[in-house]
């Protein structure tokens, strides 16, 4: 007689645990991949095999991540593949396939395993299946045409799949012979797939865990003795909305039950309890369970029993998001148990955090919701604690533990927060200054760094004051250099110091870094200022400037008098024909000679003269010819006698040089330009005018 279908079992499993997250992904088929489900018709004669095949096939249909699912049964031949997209359509497809296998009067004693796998390979090839596609090969292991070469043939089939990046997950049914279990295990391993043995409770529970993607905790894994009982307790925390227990048993006569903290057995008559039972599995669902210690119990014949528990605890325990904490400063962390977006108020709850700091140390702290020790508001669901200052920047791992004073249940979660080195200020230079009233003077230089590196800041982020006996004096912040427009990392502090004395320099940086506002104060330093009073000013100039100008004017006046006291050149040098050779009054001279040598004309200034090495010195009483024989013309004669060092040039004194006769005439002549103009000699045709 056929036993009832396990469709209800799978449907309830889907209903109970569909929202759970996977523990680990044994089915890594992506949404573009293909999952092929092959069911051995040889399971038909054996009720345990049929139940196991149905449970596994429907679990795979519900849990696979493949975008396309293809299913077929096989015996001495393979039936056509039927495909469907992920979702309810896949469940219906596999359900129909199981129904058809159940309808068989008797399945084949042996099935053509090789033909089924070969056809599956061809199907995947035609579908151009993505790498990671898989075959769920549900088999009793009995091979049609088994021979000595069977193991080698299976290895070759596995190699074909592995070469394409496809895997074969082999699920052997309870009646599979041990030697065939080993053979099929090798097929799965060589193709890169997984092996599940539903002949053991471990194998069955693995299928549930891997394909149904259950988040299972509080397990019972026992070997029952004949007519003995096994009991496991389970702590259910407050705020739990539901928990489901899946018992996987080897024998139907094993009785399983769930008891509440007050000892009441969960039964279908209770409004918040649903129980579904099949030969292979029993599912018990408890809605809105009371918190406390629940009990799982199993009684029956000697066999293996595994129970897995899926707890629906809606609260998510996590830290309140915040910017990084500054290194070297005490800071507050906040955590809460969130129900959606809102913190949950929890009576009698205790929240602890174990912090593995970036510096390598560990700190255990208790958070509170009392409005104390860093907690902003009492009884708002947000638990806070003030931490000791982080010593290093990096990731600080946090393990949160939520417990209750009246219950043994514990909820844990892992999270982390980041600590960062924030900008710091340092006075790198403080100067003693000499200044005057009303003038800005630089008193210090400050640098902004993050760790060992310069950090660019805006001058508007900094403020500076000088504090002296007379009170506070505001200071200017002047960038030393601007690597970026309006940004610098080094600043001069300048202030107008009102009076002499000692002043304490205080510099403050207020800005935002990594999303967190912060304030930094540079270590205090002292500068000594000497303020000199502004000197007396005359017409806007200090007295010393007026004095300097007076000295300069006096020197100029004295020099001018000295120059003016000297006699200006006058008279003429004429030749023996009474032609003017040099007009001293109109002689063109350099400014330097006019000022420094006003009354002395050097022969070199008159290239028309036939001699050198001499000069004419003019005074009010007369003119002297000063001759230097060492550099002058030794043939020069005065009134036919050799020239001396100094000669008074009177009207009748003749100079003889190189065959020419010249004389100095102090009087005035009426000049007429002669034909000798090209030689630079000015000639006059008239006789000297009487003085």
C-alpha positions as CSV (number, residue, x, y, z in Angstrom):
1,X,0.0,0.0,0.0
2,X,1.3,3.4,-1.0
3,X,1.9,5.9,1.8
4,X,0.6,9.5,1.7
5,X,2.4,11.9,-0.6
6,X,5.1,14.2,0.9
7,X,3.9,17.1,-1.1
8,X,2.3,18.6,2.1
9,X,5.6,18.2,3.9
10,X,7.5,20.2,1.3
11,X,4.7,22.8,1.0
12,X,4.8,23.4,4.8
13,X,8.6,23.5,4.7
14,X,8.4,26.1,2.1
15,X,5.8,28.1,4.1
16,X,7.8,27.8,7.3
17,X,11.3,28.5,6.3
18,X,11.1,30.2,2.9
19,X,12.3,33.5,4.3
20,X,15.4,32.0,5.9
21,X,18.9,32.8,4.7
22,X,21.3,30.1,3.5
23,X,23.8,28.6,5.8
24,X,26.0,27.7,2.9
25,X,25.5,27.4,-0.8
26,X,25.7,23.8,-2.0
27,X,23.8,24.8,-5.1
28,X,25.8,27.6,-6.6
29,X,23.8,27.6,-9.9
30,X,23.4,31.3,-10.9
31,X,20.2,32.8,-12.3
32,X,21.5,32.1,-15.8
33,X,22.4,28.4,-15.0
34,X,20.4,25.2,-15.5
35,X,19.4,22.6,-12.9
36,X,18.6,19.1,-14.2
37,X,16.6,16.8,-11.9
38,X,16.8,13.1,-12.8
39,X,14.6,10.6,-10.7
40,X,15.3,6.9,-10.8
41,X,12.1,5.0,-11.5
42,X,13.7,2.1,-9.6
43,X,12.6,3.9,-6.5
44,X,9.0,2.9,-7.2
45,X,8.9,-0.6,-5.5
46,X,10.4,0.6,-2.2
47,X,8.3,2.9,-0.1
48,X,11.2,4.4,1.8
49,X,13.0,5.2,-1.5
50,X,9.8,6.7,-3.0
51,X,9.3,9.0,0.1
52,X,13.0,10.0,0.0
53,X,12.9,10.7,-3.7
54,X,9.8,12.9,-3.3
55,X,11.2,14.8,-0.4
56,X,14.5,15.4,-2.0
57,X,13.1,16.4,-5.5
58,X,10.6,18.9,-4.1
59,X,13.3,20.4,-1.7
60,X,15.6,20.9,-4.7
61,X,12.8,22.4,-6.8
62,X,12.1,24.9,-4.0
63,X,15.7,25.7,-3.1
64,X,17.6,25.9,-6.4
65,X,18.8,29.2,-7.6
66,X,18.9,28.2,-11.3
67,X,17.1,30.3,-13.8
68,X,15.9,27.1,-15.7
69,X,15.0,23.7,-14.2
70,X,14.6,20.6,-16.4
71,X,13.2,17.3,-15.0
72,X,12.8,13.8,-16.2
73,X,12.5,10.2,-14.8
74,X,14.5,7.4,-16.1
75,X,14.4,3.6,-16.0
76,X,15.5,1.4,-18.9
77,X,15.3,4.6,-20.9
78,X,15.0,8.3,-20.3
79,X,11.7,10.2,-20.6
80,X,11.6,13.6,-22.3
81,X,12.9,16.6,-20.4
82,X,10.3,19.1,-19.2
83,X,11.5,22.6,-18.4
84,X,10.3,25.4,-16.3
85,X,11.5,28.7,-14.8
86,X,12.3,29.1,-11.2
87,X,9.3,29.5,-8.9
88,X,6.0,27.7,-8.3
89,X,6.1,26.4,-11.9
90,X,9.2,24.3,-11.0
91,X,7.5,22.9,-7.9
92,X,4.5,21.8,-10.0
93,X,6.8,20.3,-12.6
94,X,8.6,18.1,-10.1
95,X,5.4,17.3,-8.3
96,X,3.9,16.0,-11.5
97,X,7.1,13.9,-12.2
98,X,6.9,12.3,-8.7
99,X,3.2,11.5,-9.2
100,X,4.1,9.7,-12.4
101,X,6.8,7.7,-10.7
102,X,4.4,6.8,-7.8
103,X,1.8,5.7,-10.4
104,X,4.1,2.9,-11.7
105,X,3.0,-0.5,-10.6
106,X,6.6,-1.6,-10.3
107,X,9.8,0.1,-11.5
108,X,12.8,-1.5,-13.2
109,X,15.1,-3.6,-11.1
110,X,18.0,-1.8,-12.7
111,X,18.1,1.5,-14.5
112,X,20.2,2.8,-17.4
113,X,22.2,5.3,-15.3
114,X,24.7,5.9,-18.1
115,X,22.1,6.7,-20.7
116,X,20.3,9.1,-18.3
117,X,23.6,11.0,-17.6
118,X,24.5,11.0,-21.3
119,X,21.1,12.5,-22.3
120,X,21.5,15.1,-19.5
121,X,24.9,16.1,-20.9
122,X,23.4,16.4,-24.4
123,X,20.6,18.5,-23.0
124,X,22.9,20.9,-21.2
125,X,25.0,21.2,-24.4
126,X,22.0,22.0,-26.5
127,X,20.9,24.6,-23.9
128,X,24.5,26.1,-24.0
129,X,24.4,25.9,-20.2
130,X,26.5,28.3,-18.1
131,X,29.4,27.1,-16.0
132,X,28.1,26.0,-12.6
133,X,25.0,24.3,-14.0
134,X,24.2,21.0,-12.2
135,X,22.5,17.7,-12.4
136,X,20.6,16.4,-9.3
137,X,20.9,12.6,-9.9
138,X,18.4,10.8,-7.6
139,X,19.2,7.1,-7.9
140,X,18.9,3.7,-6.2
141,X,22.3,3.0,-7.7
142,X,21.4,-0.2,-9.5
143,X,23.0,0.1,-12.9
144,X,21.6,-1.6,-16.0
145,X,24.4,-3.5,-17.7
146,X,26.8,-3.2,-14.8
147,X,30.3,-4.7,-15.6
148,X,33.9,-4.6,-14.7
149,X,34.3,-1.4,-16.6
150,X,31.4,0.4,-14.8
151,X,33.7,2.4,-12.5
152,X,35.8,3.6,-15.4
153,X,32.8,4.5,-17.4
154,X,31.4,6.5,-14.5
155,X,34.7,8.3,-14.2
156,X,34.6,9.2,-17.9
157,X,31.1,10.5,-17.6
158,X,32.1,12.6,-14.6
159,X,35.1,14.0,-16.6
160,X,32.8,15.1,-19.4
161,X,30.7,17.2,-17.0
162,X,33.8,18.6,-15.2
163,X,35.4,19.6,-18.5
164,X,32.3,21.8,-19.2
165,X,32.2,23.3,-15.7
166,X,29.0,21.3,-14.8
167,X,28.6,19.2,-11.7
168,X,26.6,16.1,-10.7
169,X,25.0,16.0,-7.3
170,X,24.3,12.4,-6.5
171,X,21.5,11.6,-4.0
172,X,21.3,7.8,-3.3
173,X,18.1,6.4,-1.9
174,X,17.8,4.4,1.3
175,X,17.8,1.0,-0.4
176,X,21.1,1.6,-2.3
177,X,23.7,-1.1,-1.6
178,X,26.8,0.0,0.2
179,X,29.1,-0.8,-2.7
180,X,27.0,1.3,-5.0
181,X,27.0,4.1,-2.5
182,X,30.8,4.2,-2.8
183,X,30.6,4.1,-6.6
184,X,28.2,6.9,-6.8
185,X,30.2,9.0,-4.3
186,X,33.1,8.8,-6.7
187,X,30.8,10.0,-9.6
188,X,29.9,13.1,-7.6
189,X,33.4,13.8,-6.5
190,X,35.0,13.5,-9.9
191,X,32.5,15.9,-11.5
192,X,32.9,18.4,-8.7
193,X,29.4,17.8,-7.3
194,X,28.1,16.8,-3.8
195,X,27.1,13.4,-2.5
196,X,24.0,12.8,-0.3
197,X,23.1,9.5,1.3
198,X,19.4,9.5,2.3
199,X,19.9,6.2,3.9
200,X,21.2,8.1,7.0
201,X,19.6,10.9,8.9
202,X,22.8,12.9,8.4
203,X,22.4,12.6,4.7
204,X,18.8,13.6,4.8
205,X,19.4,16.6,7.0
206,X,22.2,17.7,4.7
207,X,19.7,17.8,1.8
208,X,17.4,19.9,3.9
209,X,20.2,22.2,5.0
210,X,21.8,22.6,1.6
211,X,18.9,22.7,-0.8
212,X,16.1,24.1,1.4
213,X,18.5,26.8,2.5
214,X,17.4,26.7,6.1
215,X,19.0,28.8,8.8
216,X,19.1,26.0,11.4
217,X,20.2,26.3,15.0
218,X,19.6,24.3,18.2
219,X,20.1,20.9,16.6
220,X,19.4,17.4,18.0
221,X,21.6,14.8,16.6
222,X,21.3,11.5,18.5
223,X,21.3,7.8,18.2
224,X,18.2,6.5,19.9
225,X,18.2,3.3,21.9
226,X,15.3,0.9,21.9
227,X,12.3,2.5,23.7
228,X,14.6,5.2,25.1
229,X,14.0,9.0,25.1
230,X,16.3,11.8,24.0
231,X,15.7,15.3,25.1
232,X,17.2,18.6,24.0
233,X,16.4,22.0,25.5
234,X,16.1,25.1,23.4
235,X,16.2,28.7,24.8
236,X,13.7,30.9,23.0
237,X,14.3,34.6,23.4
238,X,11.6,37.3,24.0
239,X,10.2,38.9,20.8
240,X,10.6,35.6,18.8
241,X,7.7,35.5,16.3
242,X,8.0,31.8,15.3
243,X,10.2,28.8,15.4
244,X,10.0,25.6,13.4
245,X,11.5,22.2,14.1
246,X,12.2,19.7,11.3
247,X,12.7,16.1,12.7
248,X,14.3,13.7,10.2
249,X,13.9,10.1,11.4
250,X,14.9,6.7,10.1
251,X,11.8,4.9,11.4
252,X,8.2,6.0,11.3
253,X,7.6,4.6,14.8
254,X,9.9,7.2,16.4
255,X,7.7,9.6,18.3
256,X,8.8,13.3,18.3
257,X,7.4,16.2,20.3
258,X,8.0,19.8,21.3
259,X,7.2,21.0,24.8
260,X,6.7,24.6,26.0
261,X,8.4,26.0,29.1
262,X,5.5,25.1,31.3
263,X,5.6,21.4,30.1
264,X,2.7,21.5,27.7
265,X,3.1,19.4,24.5
266,X,2.6,21.3,21.3
267,X,-0.5,19.9,19.6
268,X,-2.5,20.7,16.4
269,X,-5.4,21.7,18.6
270,X,-3.5,24.8,19.8
271,X,-4.2,27.9,17.8
272,X,-0.5,28.8,17.4
273,X,0.7,25.3,16.5
274,X,0.9,23.5,13.1
275,X,2.2,20.0,12.8
276,X,2.9,18.0,9.6
277,X,4.0,14.4,9.8
278,X,5.4,12.0,7.1
279,X,7.2,8.8,7.4
280,X,10.6,10.5,6.9
281,X,10.1,13.8,8.6
282,X,7.9,15.7,11.1
283,X,7.6,19.5,11.0
284,X,6.4,21.4,14.1
285,X,5.7,25.1,13.8
286,X,5.1,27.3,16.9
287,X,3.8,30.9,16.2
288,X,4.5,33.6,18.8
289,X,6.2,31.2,21.3
290,X,6.4,32.3,24.9
291,X,10.0,33.0,25.8
292,X,11.9,30.5,27.9
293,X,13.3,27.0,27.8
294,X,11.5,24.8,25.2
295,X,12.2,21.0,24.9
296,X,12.6,18.7,21.9
297,X,11.9,15.0,22.7
298,X,12.2,11.8,20.7
299,X,11.1,8.3,21.8
300,X,11.3,5.1,19.7
301,X,13.3,2.2,18.4
302,X,17.0,2.3,18.0
303,X,17.8,4.6,15.1
304,X,19.4,7.9,14.1
305,X,17.4,11.1,14.6
306,X,18.3,14.6,13.6
307,X,16.3,17.7,14.5
308,X,17.0,21.2,13.1
309,X,15.4,24.4,14.4
310,X,14.7,27.5,12.4
311,X,14.0,30.5,14.6
312,X,12.3,33.6,13.3
313,X,13.7,36.4,15.5
314,X,12.7,39.7,13.8
315,X,15.1,41.9,15.8
316,X,18.4,42.8,14.2
317,X,21.2,43.6,16.7
318,X,23.6,46.2,15.4
319,X,25.5,49.3,16.1
320,X,24.0,52.7,15.3
321,X,25.9,53.9,12.2
322,X,28.3,56.7,12.9
323,X,31.4,58.3,11.4
324,X,34.8,56.9,12.4
325,X,35.9,57.5,16.0
326,X,38.9,59.8,16.5
327,X,42.1,58.1,17.7
328,X,43.2,59.4,21.1
329,X,39.8,60.6,22.2
330,X,37.1,59.0,24.3
331,X,34.0,58.3,22.2
332,X,30.5,56.8,22.5
333,X,29.2,53.8,20.6
334,X,25.5,53.1,20.4
335,X,23.6,49.8,19.6
336,X,20.0,48.7,19.4
337,X,17.9,45.7,18.5
338,X,16.0,47.0,15.4
339,X,12.6,45.8,14.3
340,X,12.6,47.2,10.8
341,X,13.9,50.8,11.0
342,X,13.0,51.4,14.7
343,X,14.9,50.4,17.8
344,X,12.9,47.9,19.9
345,X,12.2,48.7,23.6
346,X,13.3,45.7,25.6
347,X,12.4,45.1,29.2
348,X,15.0,43.4,31.4
349,X,17.5,43.2,28.5
350,X,21.2,43.3,29.0
351,X,23.5,44.4,26.1
352,X,27.3,43.7,26.2
353,X,29.9,44.4,23.6
354,X,33.3,42.6,23.2
355,X,35.6,44.9,21.2
356,X,38.7,43.6,19.5
357,X,40.5,46.9,18.9
358,X,42.8,47.8,16.0
359,X,45.6,48.2,18.5
360,X,45.4,44.4,19.4
361,X,43.7,44.8,22.8
362,X,40.2,43.6,23.8
363,X,37.7,45.5,25.8
364,X,34.4,44.2,27.2
365,X,31.8,46.9,28.0
366,X,28.2,46.9,29.1
367,X,25.8,49.3,27.3
368,X,22.9,51.0,29.0
369,X,19.6,52.6,28.2
370,X,19.4,54.5,31.5
371,X,20.4,58.0,30.2
372,X,23.8,57.7,31.9
373,X,27.5,57.0,30.9
374,X,27.1,58.4,27.4
375,X,23.5,57.3,26.9
376,X,21.5,60.4,25.6
377,X,18.0,59.3,26.5
378,X,16.7,56.8,29.0
379,X,14.3,54.0,27.8
380,X,14.5,54.9,24.1
381,X,15.8,51.4,22.9
382,X,19.2,52.8,22.1
383,X,22.0,51.4,24.3
384,X,25.2,53.4,24.7
385,X,28.6,53.3,26.4
386,X,31.6,55.6,26.6
387,X,34.7,53.9,25.4
388,X,38.3,54.5,26.3
389,X,40.2,56.4,23.6
390,X,41.3,54.2,20.6
391,X,45.0,54.1,20.3
392,X,45.3,53.0,16.7
393,X,43.4,53.7,13.5
394,X,41.8,50.7,11.8
395,X,38.9,48.3,12.1
396,X,37.6,47.5,15.5
397,X,35.6,44.3,15.6
398,X,32.6,44.2,17.9
399,X,30.7,41.2,19.1
400,X,27.3,42.2,20.5
401,X,25.5,39.9,23.0
402,X,21.9,40.5,24.0
403,X,20.5,38.6,27.0
404,X,17.7,38.9,29.6
405,X,17.7,38.8,33.3
406,X,14.8,36.4,33.4
407,X,15.7,34.1,30.5
408,X,18.7,32.1,29.4
409,X,18.3,32.9,25.7
410,X,21.2,34.8,24.1
411,X,21.2,36.7,20.8
412,X,24.6,37.6,19.2
413,X,25.8,39.5,16.2
414,X,29.1,40.7,14.8
415,X,29.8,44.1,13.6
416,X,32.6,46.7,13.6
417,X,33.4,50.3,13.7
418,X,36.4,52.3,12.4
419,X,38.8,54.5,14.2
420,X,40.8,57.2,12.4
421,X,43.6,59.5,13.1
422,X,42.0,63.0,13.0
423,X,43.8,66.2,12.2
424,X,46.0,67.6,15.0
425,X,47.5,71.0,15.6
426,X,51.1,71.7,16.7
427,X,52.9,74.9,17.3
428,X,56.2,74.5,15.5
429,X,57.6,78.0,16.2
430,X,56.9,80.6,18.8
431,X,58.9,83.8,18.6
432,X,59.7,86.6,21.0
433,X,58.9,89.7,19.1
434,X,59.9,93.4,19.0
435,X,57.0,95.5,17.5
436,X,55.4,98.9,17.6
437,X,52.0,99.9,18.6
438,X,49.3,99.3,15.9
439,X,51.5,97.0,13.8
440,X,50.9,93.3,13.2
441,X,53.7,91.0,14.3
442,X,54.1,87.3,13.7
443,X,54.2,85.5,17.1
444,X,53.9,81.8,16.1
445,X,53.7,79.2,13.3
446,X,51.2,76.3,13.5
447,X,50.9,73.1,11.4
448,X,48.0,70.8,10.7
449,X,48.7,67.1,10.3
450,X,46.9,63.8,10.1
451,X,49.3,61.3,11.6
452,X,52.7,62.1,10.1
453,X,51.3,63.7,7.0
454,X,50.3,67.3,6.2
455,X,46.6,68.0,6.1
456,X,45.1,70.9,4.1
457,X,42.7,73.1,6.0
458,X,41.0,76.4,5.4
459,X,42.2,79.5,7.4
460,X,38.6,80.1,8.4
461,X,38.7,76.8,10.3
462,X,41.3,78.1,12.7
463,X,41.1,80.8,15.4
464,X,43.9,82.2,17.5
465,X,44.1,84.5,20.5
466,X,46.8,85.9,22.7
467,X,46.1,86.0,26.4
468,X,48.1,88.5,28.5
469,X,47.7,90.5,31.6
470,X,45.4,92.9,29.8
471,X,43.1,90.2,28.5
472,X,42.6,88.6,25.1
473,X,43.9,89.8,21.8
474,X,42.5,88.3,18.6
475,X,45.1,87.2,16.0
476,X,45.1,86.7,12.3
477,X,45.7,83.3,10.5
478,X,48.0,83.7,7.5
479,X,48.7,80.8,5.2
480,X,52.4,80.2,4.7
481,X,51.8,78.5,1.4
482,X,48.7,77.3,-0.5
483,X,49.1,74.0,-2.3
484,X,45.4,74.3,-3.2
485,X,43.5,77.6,-3.5
486,X,42.3,78.6,-0.1
487,X,43.9,75.6,1.6
488,X,47.1,75.2,3.5
489,X,48.7,73.1,6.2
490,X,51.1,75.6,7.7
491,X,50.0,79.0,9.1
492,X,51.5,82.1,10.7
493,X,49.8,83.6,13.7
494,X,50.0,87.5,13.6
495,X,48.5,90.0,16.1
496,X,48.7,93.6,17.1
497,X,50.3,93.4,20.6
498,X,49.0,96.3,22.7
499,X,51.8,96.4,25.3
500,X,55.0,94.7,26.3
501,X,54.8,91.5,28.3
502,X,54.3,87.7,28.2
503,X,51.4,86.4,26.1
504,X,50.0,82.8,25.9
505,X,49.2,81.8,22.3
506,X,46.1,79.6,21.9
507,X,45.2,78.2,18.5
508,X,41.9,76.2,17.8
509,X,40.9,74.1,14.8
510,X,37.2,73.4,14.2
511,X,36.1,71.5,11.1
512,X,34.6,68.3,9.8
513,X,36.7,65.1,9.0
514,X,35.3,61.8,7.7
515,X,31.8,63.1,8.3
516,X,32.4,64.0,12.0
517,X,32.8,67.4,13.5
518,X,35.9,67.8,15.6
519,X,37.8,70.4,17.6
520,X,41.5,70.5,18.1
521,X,43.5,72.9,20.4
522,X,47.2,73.3,20.0
523,X,49.4,73.0,23.1
524,X,49.6,76.4,24.8
525,X,52.9,78.3,24.3
526,X,54.1,81.7,25.5
527,X,55.7,84.5,23.6
528,X,57.4,87.6,25.1
529,X,56.7,90.9,23.3
530,X,58.5,94.2,23.5
531,X,56.3,97.1,22.2
532,X,58.2,100.3,21.1
533,X,56.2,103.5,21.0
534,X,55.8,105.2,17.7
535,X,58.4,108.0,17.3
536,X,57.4,111.8,16.9
537,X,56.5,112.6,13.3
538,X,56.9,115.9,11.4
539,X,54.8,116.2,8.3
540,X,54.2,112.5,8.5
541,X,57.9,111.5,8.8
542,X,59.6,110.4,12.0
543,X,62.2,112.7,13.5
544,X,65.1,110.5,12.5
545,X,64.0,110.8,8.9
546,X,63.8,114.6,9.2
547,X,67.2,114.7,10.8
548,X,68.7,112.5,8.0
549,X,67.1,114.7,5.4
550,X,68.6,117.8,7.2
551,X,72.1,116.3,7.2
552,X,71.8,115.4,3.5
553,X,70.6,118.9,2.7
554,X,73.5,120.4,4.7
555,X,76.0,118.3,2.9
556,X,74.5,119.3,-0.4
557,X,74.6,123.0,0.6
558,X,78.2,122.7,1.8
559,X,79.2,121.0,-1.4
560,X,77.4,123.6,-3.4
561,X,79.2,126.4,-1.5
562,X,82.5,124.7,-2.0
563,X,81.8,124.3,-5.7
564,X,80.6,127.9,-6.1
565,X,83.7,129.3,-4.3
566,X,85.9,127.9,-7.1
567,X,86.6,130.2,-10.0
568,X,85.0,129.2,-13.3
569,X,87.3,128.8,-16.3
570,X,87.7,132.0,-18.4
571,X,89.8,133.4,-21.2
572,X,91.2,132.0,-24.4
573,X,94.3,130.2,-25.7
574,X,95.3,131.8,-29.0
575,X,98.1,131.0,-31.5
576,X,100.7,133.4,-32.9
577,X,98.2,134.6,-35.5
578,X,95.8,135.7,-32.8
579,X,93.4,132.8,-33.6
580,X,91.5,131.3,-30.7
581,X,92.4,127.7,-30.0
582,X,90.4,127.2,-26.8
583,X,87.5,129.2,-25.4
584,X,87.5,128.2,-21.7
585,X,84.2,129.8,-20.8
586,X,82.3,127.7,-23.4
587,X,84.3,124.5,-23.1
588,X,82.1,121.4,-23.0
589,X,82.9,119.4,-19.9
590,X,81.4,116.4,-18.0
591,X,79.1,117.1,-15.0
592,X,81.6,115.3,-12.7
593,X,84.4,117.6,-13.8
594,X,82.2,120.7,-13.6
595,X,81.3,119.9,-10.0
596,X,84.5,118.4,-8.6
597,X,87.1,120.2,-10.8
598,X,85.3,123.4,-11.6
599,X,88.5,125.6,-11.5
600,X,90.9,123.1,-13.0
601,X,90.8,122.1,-16.7
602,X,93.0,119.2,-17.7
603,X,94.7,119.3,-21.1
604,X,93.1,116.0,-21.9
605,X,89.7,117.8,-22.0
606,X,91.1,119.9,-24.9
607,X,92.3,117.5,-27.7
608,X,93.1,120.6,-29.9
609,X,96.0,121.5,-27.7
610,X,99.3,120.1,-28.9
611,X,100.4,118.9,-25.5
612,X,99.3,116.6,-22.6
613,X,100.1,116.1,-19.0
614,X,99.2,119.6,-17.9
615,X,96.2,121.5,-16.5
616,X,95.0,125.0,-16.2
617,X,94.1,126.2,-12.7
618,X,91.9,129.3,-12.5
619,X,91.7,131.7,-9.5
620,X,90.4,135.2,-9.1
621,X,93.9,136.6,-9.3
622,X,95.1,134.6,-12.3
623,X,95.7,131.4,-14.2
624,X,98.4,128.9,-13.6
625,X,99.7,126.2,-15.9
626,X,100.5,123.1,-13.9
627,X,102.8,120.8,-15.8
628,X,103.9,117.2,-14.9
629,X,107.0,116.4,-16.8
630,X,106.6,112.7,-16.1
631,X,103.5,112.5,-18.2
632,X,103.7,115.8,-20.1
633,X,105.6,117.0,-23.2
634,X,109.2,117.6,-22.1
635,X,109.8,119.9,-25.1
636,X,107.3,122.5,-23.9
637,X,108.9,125.9,-23.4
638,X,107.7,129.0,-21.6
639,X,109.1,132.2,-23.1
640,X,111.8,130.0,-24.7
641,X,112.7,128.3,-21.4
642,X,111.8,124.8,-20.2
643,X,108.4,124.8,-18.5
644,X,108.4,124.5,-14.7
645,X,105.9,122.6,-12.4
646,X,103.7,125.8,-12.2
647,X,103.7,128.8,-14.5
648,X,101.7,132.0,-14.1
649,X,100.0,132.6,-17.4
650,X,99.9,136.4,-18.0
651,X,99.1,138.2,-21.1
652,X,102.5,138.2,-22.6
653,X,103.7,134.6,-21.7
654,X,104.2,132.4,-24.7
655,X,104.0,128.6,-24.8
656,X,106.1,126.8,-27.3
657,X,105.1,123.3,-28.2
658,X,106.2,121.3,-31.2
659,X,107.0,124.4,-33.3
660,X,103.8,126.2,-32.4
661,X,103.4,129.3,-30.2
662,X,100.4,129.7,-28.0
663,X,99.4,132.3,-25.4
664,X,96.7,132.7,-22.8
665,X,94.5,135.8,-23.2
666,X,92.1,136.6,-20.4
667,X,90.2,139.2,-22.4
668,X,87.3,138.8,-24.8
669,X,87.4,138.5,-28.6
670,X,84.8,138.8,-31.3
671,X,84.8,135.4,-32.8
672,X,84.6,134.4,-36.4
673,X,84.6,130.7,-37.3
674,X,87.8,129.9,-39.2
675,X,88.5,127.2,-41.7
676,X,90.1,125.1,-39.0
677,X,86.7,124.2,-37.6
678,X,87.1,120.6,-38.5
679,X,90.1,120.4,-36.2
680,X,88.2,121.7,-33.3
681,X,89.9,125.1,-33.3
682,X,87.8,128.2,-33.1
683,X,89.3,131.1,-35.1
684,X,88.8,134.9,-34.9
685,X,89.8,137.4,-37.5
686,X,89.6,140.4,-35.3
687,X,92.1,141.7,-32.9
688,X,91.6,141.3,-29.2
689,X,89.1,143.6,-27.7
690,X,90.5,145.8,-25.0
691,X,89.5,144.7,-21.5
